[in-house]
Amino acid sequence: MHHPFPLPRLNGAALAFVFLIASFLPLGLAGAQSVAPMDRWEYAAAAMGMIALWGMAVQFVTSGRFEAVSGKLGIDKVMAFHKLAAIWIGLALLLHPLAYILPTWLDDPALGWVRLRFYLTDPSYRSGVISLLAVIVLIMTSVLRDWLPWRYEAWRGTHLLLGLSAVLCGLHHAWAVGRFSAEGALAWLWGAVALGVVGVVAVLYGWRWWLLHRNPWRLNALAKRADRMWELDIQPEQGTPDLSYHAGQFVWMTEGTRRFPLFDHPFSIADSPKQDGIRLLIKEAGDFTSQIGTLPEGRRIGLDGPYGEFTAEAHPADALLLIGGGVGIAPILGIVRDMVARKDTRPLRLAYAVGQPQNFACLDELRAATRTLDLKLWLISEARSDIPDILQGRLTQERVSQMLQGLDPDTTRALICGPGPMVASVSDMLLGLGLPMQNVIYERFDYAAGARSRQDRARTRNILGIGAALLAGVAAFALNM
């Protein structure tokens, strides 16, 4: 979410610290209360429920395009946390009732099963059961999204409703039967959390809907740039403010009567801020984009943004290494266009890889840029081409090594955008060739499981470290009560 007065943007370490402190707040408030003595496992069960409940509420913020949260992280890191946090929440909710019945089950297994059936069937616990089921279905439909016979927009709507059901029913469960949450400061905290979740949803789907209609854009021109790839020239209508962005960022776009946040899709800006309006490079590849080439000129467009840190400004460097695969050339093209417009003199190395020669977009413009910039260009097609400057094959480590010749790895930044497997492979190549990990930046809009880079694995370890800290907090709560 972008504000008239920009909020401070926290880095990953600061956000992790804030998240942990906030997650432990309910445990601290619960620990200050006096309740009837329980078994240690029951205290652990209560702590897991409180941690899961807080985590569900935070999920609405981490996925909500809020500048203070995602401004310095980029969409890949935010979504990696969002996915792993959903797994923590699901496990904590599953263990929550099991830990409650564990002492009884250890003494008398038959009585333990009776107690578990009571928790799952008694009407007073129904909201908690609904919350658990909503989280399970949410996680399952997310994992199976590519195999479900749903349009993407239907999945997003279902995801939202399941998330709301999970957190609101979970809050009701805490108020209704929670030993620590029925009254006192913790009850007030859960009330504030409920209002916060409703407020976030109102901003995401109310305020943003209003902005999409208050500040409309229009499709000025549509041009085919490659096989199934179109460039959209989008201009603000009278009264709509210009978009203030950096080359390489992206926007969420909707069109026509579907200008509602549930129907928007992310597209990189393939343009320079020095130009009027914006240009998007979009490939026909899904439910929404399959008809992109048929949009009539003059069609009203809704834009939400800009977002993302895939920019030269966010990653200062003496030299830039730009690598695009397929339609991943869009933000790369925007950075090149901006460097041409600004007469940037820094060394620039660009590799553009596609499957077929007809998939290349804007080659004449890229070739022309070599005459005005310190730019060396690698055009790579898996299929053979008769064009002299198009290389056959893939972007191998040898070719990446050639691109780095003459550049200082410590002062060179690599920006990669493309299919997940290509991004992971090239990222690892660059690390193997001596680029520091913080100098390799990439962006994907495909969050499905697949090839993982060394950077992905390091990121996962960091996020799992946050999960371990939460588990330690649960243990400390149980042992000290």
C-alpha positions as CSV (number, residue, x, y, z in Angstrom):
1,M,0.0,0.0,0.0
2,H,1.4,3.4,-1.0
3,H,0.9,6.4,1.2
4,P,1.0,10.2,0.6
5,F,3.7,10.3,3.3
6,P,5.9,7.2,2.8
7,L,6.3,5.0,5.9
8,P,9.7,3.7,7.0
9,R,10.6,0.4,5.2
10,L,12.2,-2.2,7.3
11,N,14.8,-4.7,6.2
12,G,14.4,-8.4,6.6
13,A,16.3,-8.6,10.0
14,A,14.2,-5.8,11.5
15,L,11.0,-7.3,10.2
16,A,11.9,-10.7,11.7
17,F,12.6,-9.0,15.1
18,V,9.3,-7.0,15.0
19,F,7.4,-10.2,14.0
20,L,8.8,-12.2,16.9
21,I,8.3,-9.5,19.5
22,A,4.7,-9.1,18.3
23,S,4.1,-12.9,18.3
24,F,5.3,-13.2,21.9
25,L,3.0,-10.3,23.1
26,P,0.0,-12.6,23.5
27,L,2.1,-15.1,25.5
28,G,3.4,-12.2,27.7
29,L,-0.2,-11.0,28.4
30,A,-1.3,-14.6,29.1
31,G,1.6,-15.2,31.5
32,A,0.5,-12.2,33.5
33,Q,-2.9,-13.8,34.2
34,S,-3.9,-16.1,36.9
35,V,-5.6,-19.3,35.8
36,A,-6.3,-22.8,37.3
37,P,-3.2,-24.9,37.1
38,M,-2.7,-27.1,34.1
39,D,-0.3,-29.7,32.8
40,R,2.8,-28.4,30.9
41,W,1.4,-29.9,27.7
42,E,-1.8,-27.9,28.1
43,Y,0.2,-24.7,28.6
44,A,2.0,-25.6,25.4
45,A,-1.3,-26.2,23.6
46,A,-2.6,-22.8,24.7
47,A,0.6,-21.1,23.5
48,M,0.5,-22.8,20.1
49,G,-3.1,-21.6,19.7
50,M,-2.2,-18.1,20.5
51,I,0.9,-18.1,18.2
52,A,-1.2,-19.6,15.4
53,L,-4.0,-17.0,15.9
54,W,-1.5,-14.1,15.7
55,G,0.2,-15.7,12.7
56,M,-3.1,-15.9,10.8
57,A,-3.7,-12.2,11.3
58,V,-0.2,-11.3,10.2
59,Q,-0.7,-13.3,7.0
60,F,-3.2,-10.6,5.8
61,V,-0.4,-8.0,6.1
62,T,2.5,-10.0,4.5
63,S,0.4,-10.7,1.4
64,G,-1.2,-7.3,1.3
65,R,1.2,-5.0,-0.7
66,F,2.0,-2.8,2.3
67,E,5.1,-0.7,1.7
68,A,6.4,-0.8,5.3
69,V,6.4,-4.6,5.2
70,S,7.5,-5.5,1.6
71,G,9.3,-2.3,0.6
72,K,12.8,-3.6,1.1
73,L,12.2,-7.3,0.6
74,G,10.7,-7.8,-2.8
75,I,7.8,-10.0,-3.7
76,D,9.9,-13.3,-3.8
77,K,11.0,-12.9,-0.1
78,V,7.5,-11.9,1.0
79,M,5.8,-14.8,-0.7
80,A,8.4,-17.2,0.6
81,F,7.6,-16.1,4.2
82,H,3.9,-16.2,3.5
83,K,4.0,-19.8,2.3
84,L,6.2,-21.1,5.1
85,A,4.2,-19.2,7.8
86,A,1.0,-20.9,6.5
87,I,2.7,-24.3,7.2
88,W,3.6,-23.2,10.7
89,I,0.1,-22.1,11.4
90,G,-1.4,-25.3,10.1
91,L,0.9,-27.4,12.2
92,A,0.3,-25.3,15.3
93,L,-3.5,-25.6,14.9
94,L,-3.3,-29.3,14.4
95,L,-1.1,-29.8,17.5
96,H,-3.2,-27.4,19.6
97,P,-6.0,-29.9,20.5
98,L,-3.7,-32.8,20.4
99,A,-1.4,-31.3,23.1
100,Y,-4.4,-30.6,25.2
101,I,-5.5,-34.2,25.3
102,L,-1.9,-35.7,25.5
103,P,-1.8,-35.8,29.3
104,T,-5.1,-37.6,29.4
105,W,-4.2,-40.0,26.6
106,L,-0.9,-40.9,28.4
107,D,-2.9,-41.8,31.5
108,D,-5.8,-43.5,29.7
109,P,-5.8,-43.7,25.9
110,A,-9.5,-44.5,25.7
111,L,-10.4,-41.4,27.8
112,G,-8.0,-39.4,25.6
113,W,-9.9,-40.3,22.5
114,V,-13.1,-39.4,24.2
115,R,-11.7,-36.0,25.1
116,L,-10.5,-35.4,21.5
117,R,-14.0,-36.3,20.1
118,F,-15.5,-33.9,22.6
119,Y,-13.3,-31.1,21.4
120,L,-14.2,-31.8,17.8
121,T,-17.9,-32.3,18.2
122,D,-19.1,-30.1,21.1
123,P,-20.9,-26.9,19.9
124,S,-18.8,-24.7,22.2
125,Y,-15.7,-25.6,20.3
126,R,-17.2,-25.4,16.8
127,S,-15.7,-22.1,15.8
128,G,-12.2,-23.5,16.6
129,V,-12.9,-26.6,14.4
130,I,-14.1,-24.4,11.6
131,S,-10.9,-22.3,11.9
132,L,-8.7,-25.5,11.7
133,L,-10.6,-26.9,8.7
134,A,-10.5,-23.5,6.9
135,V,-6.7,-23.5,7.3
136,I,-6.3,-27.1,6.1
137,V,-8.5,-26.4,3.0
138,L,-6.6,-23.1,2.3
139,I,-3.2,-24.8,2.4
140,M,-4.4,-27.8,0.3
141,T,-6.0,-25.6,-2.4
142,S,-2.8,-23.5,-2.5
143,V,-0.6,-26.5,-3.0
144,L,-3.0,-27.9,-5.6
145,R,-3.8,-24.6,-7.3
146,D,-2.3,-25.5,-10.7
147,W,-4.3,-28.8,-10.8
148,L,-7.7,-27.3,-9.7
149,P,-10.3,-26.6,-12.4
150,W,-10.7,-23.0,-11.2
151,R,-9.9,-19.7,-12.8
152,Y,-7.1,-17.8,-10.9
153,E,-9.6,-15.2,-9.7
154,A,-11.9,-17.9,-8.3
155,W,-9.0,-19.3,-6.4
156,R,-8.0,-15.9,-5.0
157,G,-11.6,-15.2,-3.8
158,T,-11.7,-18.6,-2.1
159,H,-8.3,-18.0,-0.5
160,L,-9.6,-14.7,0.9
161,L,-12.8,-16.2,2.3
162,L,-11.0,-19.2,3.8
163,G,-8.4,-16.9,5.4
164,L,-11.1,-14.6,6.9
165,S,-13.0,-17.6,8.2
166,A,-9.9,-19.1,9.8
167,V,-8.9,-16.0,11.7
168,L,-12.3,-14.7,12.7
169,C,-13.5,-18.1,13.9
170,G,-10.2,-18.6,15.6
171,L,-10.7,-15.3,17.5
172,H,-14.2,-16.3,18.5
173,H,-12.8,-19.6,19.7
174,A,-10.3,-17.8,21.9
175,W,-12.9,-15.5,23.4
176,A,-15.4,-18.4,23.9
177,V,-13.3,-21.1,25.5
178,G,-9.7,-19.8,25.8
179,R,-8.5,-20.0,29.4
180,F,-6.3,-16.9,28.9
181,S,-8.3,-15.0,26.3
182,A,-11.8,-14.7,27.8
183,E,-11.1,-11.5,29.6
184,G,-8.4,-9.0,30.6
185,A,-5.7,-7.4,28.4
186,L,-5.4,-10.5,26.1
187,A,-9.2,-10.3,25.2
188,W,-8.7,-6.6,24.3
189,L,-5.7,-7.5,22.2
190,W,-7.7,-10.1,20.2
191,G,-10.4,-7.4,19.8
192,A,-7.8,-5.1,18.3
193,V,-6.5,-7.9,16.1
194,A,-10.1,-8.5,14.8
195,L,-10.5,-4.9,14.0
196,G,-7.1,-4.8,12.3
197,V,-7.9,-7.8,10.1
198,V,-11.2,-6.2,9.0
199,G,-9.4,-2.9,8.4
200,V,-6.7,-4.5,6.3
201,V,-9.4,-6.3,4.2
202,A,-11.3,-3.0,3.9
203,V,-8.1,-1.2,2.6
204,L,-7.2,-4.0,0.2
205,Y,-10.6,-4.5,-1.4
206,G,-12.5,-1.3,-0.5
207,W,-10.1,1.6,-0.6
208,R,-8.1,0.1,-3.5
209,W,-11.3,-0.6,-5.5
210,W,-12.2,3.1,-5.0
211,L,-8.8,4.2,-6.2
212,L,-9.0,2.0,-9.3
213,H,-12.2,3.8,-10.3
214,R,-11.2,7.3,-9.1
215,N,-7.9,7.3,-11.0
216,P,-8.6,5.4,-14.3
217,W,-6.1,4.9,-17.1
218,R,-6.8,4.0,-20.7
219,L,-5.2,1.7,-23.3
220,N,-3.7,4.2,-25.8
221,A,-2.1,1.6,-28.1
222,L,-1.5,-2.1,-28.5
223,A,1.4,-3.6,-30.5
224,K,2.5,-7.1,-31.1
225,R,6.3,-7.4,-30.2
226,A,6.8,-11.2,-30.5
227,D,4.9,-14.5,-30.7
228,R,2.0,-14.1,-28.3
229,M,3.6,-11.1,-26.7
230,W,2.0,-7.7,-26.7
231,E,3.1,-4.2,-25.6
232,L,0.5,-2.0,-24.0
233,D,0.9,1.7,-24.0
234,I,-1.3,2.9,-21.1
235,Q,-1.9,6.6,-20.4
236,P,-3.6,8.4,-17.5
237,E,-7.0,9.9,-18.1
238,Q,-7.6,13.5,-17.3
239,G,-7.3,14.1,-13.6
240,T,-5.4,10.8,-12.9
241,P,-2.0,11.5,-11.4
242,D,1.1,10.2,-13.2
243,L,2.7,7.1,-11.8
244,S,5.9,7.7,-9.8
245,Y,8.0,4.6,-10.2
246,H,11.5,3.3,-10.8
247,A,12.3,1.3,-14.0
248,G,11.9,-2.4,-13.2
249,Q,9.0,-2.1,-10.8
250,F,5.6,-3.7,-11.4
251,V,2.0,-2.8,-11.2
252,W,-1.2,-4.8,-10.6
253,M,-3.5,-4.3,-13.6
254,T,-7.2,-4.8,-14.2
255,E,-9.3,-3.7,-17.1
256,G,-12.8,-2.6,-18.1
257,T,-15.6,-3.4,-15.7
258,R,-13.4,-5.9,-13.8
259,R,-11.5,-3.1,-12.0
260,F,-11.6,-4.8,-8.7
261,P,-8.6,-6.0,-6.7
262,L,-9.6,-9.7,-6.9
263,F,-9.3,-9.5,-10.6
264,D,-5.9,-7.8,-10.9
265,H,-2.6,-9.4,-12.1
266,P,1.0,-8.3,-11.7
267,F,3.0,-7.1,-14.7
268,S,6.4,-5.5,-14.9
269,I,6.7,-2.0,-16.3
270,A,8.8,-2.1,-19.5
271,D,9.4,1.6,-19.6
272,S,11.4,4.6,-18.3
273,P,9.9,7.1,-15.8
274,K,11.0,9.8,-18.2
275,Q,8.3,8.8,-20.6
276,D,4.6,9.7,-20.4
277,G,2.4,6.9,-19.1
278,I,3.7,3.4,-18.9
279,R,4.3,0.4,-21.2
280,L,3.7,-3.2,-20.2
281,L,5.0,-6.2,-22.0
282,I,2.5,-9.1,-21.6
283,K,2.6,-12.6,-22.9
284,E,-0.5,-14.7,-23.6
285,A,-0.1,-17.4,-20.9
286,G,-3.1,-17.7,-18.7
287,D,-6.8,-17.0,-18.1
288,F,-6.5,-13.2,-18.1
289,T,-3.6,-12.8,-20.6
290,S,-4.9,-15.2,-23.2
291,Q,-7.2,-12.4,-24.5
292,I,-4.7,-9.5,-24.0
293,G,-4.2,-9.1,-27.7
294,T,-7.9,-8.4,-28.3
295,L,-8.3,-5.5,-25.9
296,P,-9.6,-2.5,-27.8
297,E,-7.8,0.8,-27.8
298,G,-9.5,3.2,-25.3
299,R,-10.4,0.4,-22.9
300,R,-10.2,1.7,-19.3
301,I,-7.4,0.2,-17.2
302,G,-7.0,0.1,-13.5
303,L,-3.4,0.2,-12.1
304,D,-2.3,-0.4,-8.5
305,G,1.3,0.3,-7.8
306,P,4.2,0.6,-8.2
307,Y,5.7,-2.3,-6.3
308,G,8.9,-4.2,-6.1
309,E,12.6,-3.6,-5.6
310,F,13.9,-5.0,-8.9
311,T,15.5,-1.7,-9.8
312,A,18.9,-0.1,-10.3
313,E,18.0,2.5,-7.7
314,A,17.4,-0.1,-5.0
315,H,20.6,-1.8,-5.7
316,P,23.4,0.7,-6.4
317,A,26.3,-0.7,-8.4
318,D,29.2,0.3,-10.6
319,A,28.1,-2.2,-13.3
320,L,24.9,-4.0,-14.0
321,L,24.3,-7.6,-15.3
322,L,20.8,-7.9,-16.6
323,I,19.4,-11.4,-17.5
324,G,15.9,-12.0,-18.9
325,G,14.2,-15.2,-19.9
326,G,11.0,-15.1,-22.0
327,V,8.6,-12.4,-20.9
328,G,11.0,-11.8,-18.0
329,I,12.6,-9.3,-20.4
330,A,9.9,-6.8,-19.5
331,P,11.5,-5.2,-16.4
332,I,15.0,-5.6,-18.0
333,L,13.7,-3.7,-21.0
334,G,12.4,-1.0,-18.7
335,I,15.8,-0.6,-17.1
336,V,17.5,-0.4,-20.5
337,R,15.1,2.2,-21.7
338,D,15.6,4.2,-18.6
339,M,19.4,4.0,-18.9
340,V,19.1,5.2,-22.5
341,A,16.9,8.1,-21.4
342,R,19.3,9.1,-18.7
343,K,22.4,8.5,-20.8
344,D,23.8,6.2,-18.1
345,T,27.5,5.4,-18.7
346,R,27.9,2.4,-16.4
347,P,29.0,-0.9,-17.9
348,L,25.9,-3.0,-18.8
349,R,25.8,-6.6,-19.8
350,L,22.5,-8.1,-21.0
351,A,21.6,-11.7,-21.7
352,Y,18.2,-12.4,-23.3
353,A,17.2,-16.1,-23.5
354,V,14.2,-17.6,-25.3
355,G,13.0,-21.0,-26.6
356,Q,12.4,-20.0,-30.2
357,P,13.7,-17.0,-32.2
358,Q,10.2,-15.7,-32.8
359,N,9.9,-15.2,-29.0
360,F,12.4,-12.3,-29.0
361,A,10.8,-8.9,-28.4
362,C,12.1,-5.5,-29.2
363,L,15.5,-6.7,-30.6
364,D,16.0,-3.7,-32.8
365,E,15.6,-1.4,-29.8
366,L,18.1,-3.5,-27.7
367,R,20.6,-3.5,-30.6
368,A,20.3,0.2,-31.0
369,A,21.0,0.6,-27.2
370,T,24.5,-0.9,-27.8
371,R,25.3,2.2,-29.8
372,T,24.4,4.7,-27.0
373,L,25.3,2.7,-23.9
374,D,28.3,0.7,-22.7
375,L,26.2,-2.4,-23.4
376,K,27.2,-5.9,-24.5
377,L,24.3,-8.1,-25.7
378,W,23.9,-11.9,-25.6
379,L,20.9,-13.1,-27.5
380,I,20.3,-16.8,-26.9
381,S,17.7,-19.1,-28.5
382,E,17.3,-22.8,-27.7
383,A,16.2,-23.3,-31.3
384,R,18.6,-22.5,-34.2
385,S,18.4,-19.2,-35.9
386,D,20.0,-17.9,-39.1
387,I,20.4,-14.4,-37.6
388,P,24.1,-13.9,-37.0
389,D,24.0,-12.3,-33.5
390,I,21.6,-15.0,-32.1
391,L,23.4,-17.8,-30.3
392,Q,22.0,-21.3,-30.1
393,G,21.6,-23.2,-26.8
394,R,21.1,-22.0,-23.3
395,L,22.6,-19.5,-20.9
396,T,25.5,-21.7,-19.7
397,Q,28.0,-21.0,-17.0
398,E,30.6,-20.4,-19.7
399,R,28.4,-17.7,-21.2
400,V,27.7,-16.1,-17.8
401,S,31.4,-16.1,-17.1
402,Q,32.0,-14.2,-20.4
403,M,29.4,-11.6,-19.3
404,L,31.4,-11.0,-16.1
405,Q,34.7,-10.5,-17.8
406,G,36.2,-7.1,-16.9
407,L,33.7,-6.5,-14.1
408,D,34.4,-6.4,-10.4
409,P,32.1,-8.9,-8.7
410,D,31.9,-6.9,-5.5
411,T,30.6,-3.8,-7.3
412,T,28.4,-5.5,-9.9
413,R,24.8,-6.2,-9.4
414,A,22.9,-8.9,-11.3
415,L,19.2,-8.6,-11.9
416,I,17.5,-11.7,-13.2
417,C,13.8,-12.2,-14.2
418,G,12.4,-15.2,-16.0
419,P,11.0,-18.7,-15.5
420,G,11.7,-20.2,-12.0
421,P,14.2,-23.0,-13.2
422,M,16.2,-20.5,-15.2
423,V,16.3,-18.0,-12.4
424,A,17.5,-20.6,-9.9
425,S,20.1,-22.0,-12.3
426,V,21.6,-18.6,-13.3
427,S,21.6,-17.4,-9.7
428,D,23.7,-20.3,-8.6
429,M,26.0,-19.8,-11.6
430,L,26.7,-16.3,-10.5
431,L,27.3,-17.3,-6.9
432,G,29.7,-19.9,-8.2
433,L,31.5,-17.3,-10.3
434,G,32.2,-15.1,-7.3
435,L,29.3,-12.7,-7.0
436,P,28.2,-12.1,-3.4
437,M,24.7,-13.4,-2.6
438,Q,23.5,-9.9,-1.8
439,N,24.5,-8.8,-5.3
440,V,22.2,-11.3,-7.0
441,I,18.6,-10.1,-7.2
442,Y,15.8,-11.9,-8.9
443,E,12.1,-11.6,-9.3
444,R,9.5,-14.2,-10.2
445,F,5.7,-14.2,-10.3
446,D,5.5,-18.0,-10.2
447,Y,5.3,-19.1,-6.5
448,A,4.7,-22.8,-7.2
449,A,7.1,-25.4,-5.9
450,G,10.0,-26.0,-8.3
451,A,13.7,-25.4,-8.8
452,R,15.3,-23.7,-5.8
453,S,18.5,-21.7,-5.8
454,R,21.1,-21.5,-3.1
455,Q,19.6,-18.1,-2.3
456,D,16.1,-19.7,-1.9
457,R,17.6,-22.3,0.4
458,A,19.4,-19.7,2.5
459,R,16.1,-17.7,2.7
460,T,14.2,-20.8,3.8
461,R,16.8,-21.5,6.6
462,N,16.3,-17.9,7.8
463,I,12.6,-18.3,7.9
464,L,12.8,-21.7,9.6
465,G,15.0,-19.9,12.2
466,I,12.0,-17.6,12.9
467,G,9.8,-20.7,13.3
468,A,12.4,-22.3,15.7
469,A,12.3,-19.1,17.8
470,L,8.5,-19.3,18.0
471,L,8.8,-22.9,19.1
472,A,11.3,-21.9,21.8
473,G,8.8,-19.2,22.9
474,V,6.1,-21.9,23.2
475,A,8.4,-24.1,25.3
476,A,9.4,-21.2,27.5
477,F,5.8,-20.3,28.2
478,A,4.9,-23.9,29.1
479,L,7.9,-24.4,31.4
480,N,7.6,-21.1,33.2
481,M,3.9,-21.1,33.9
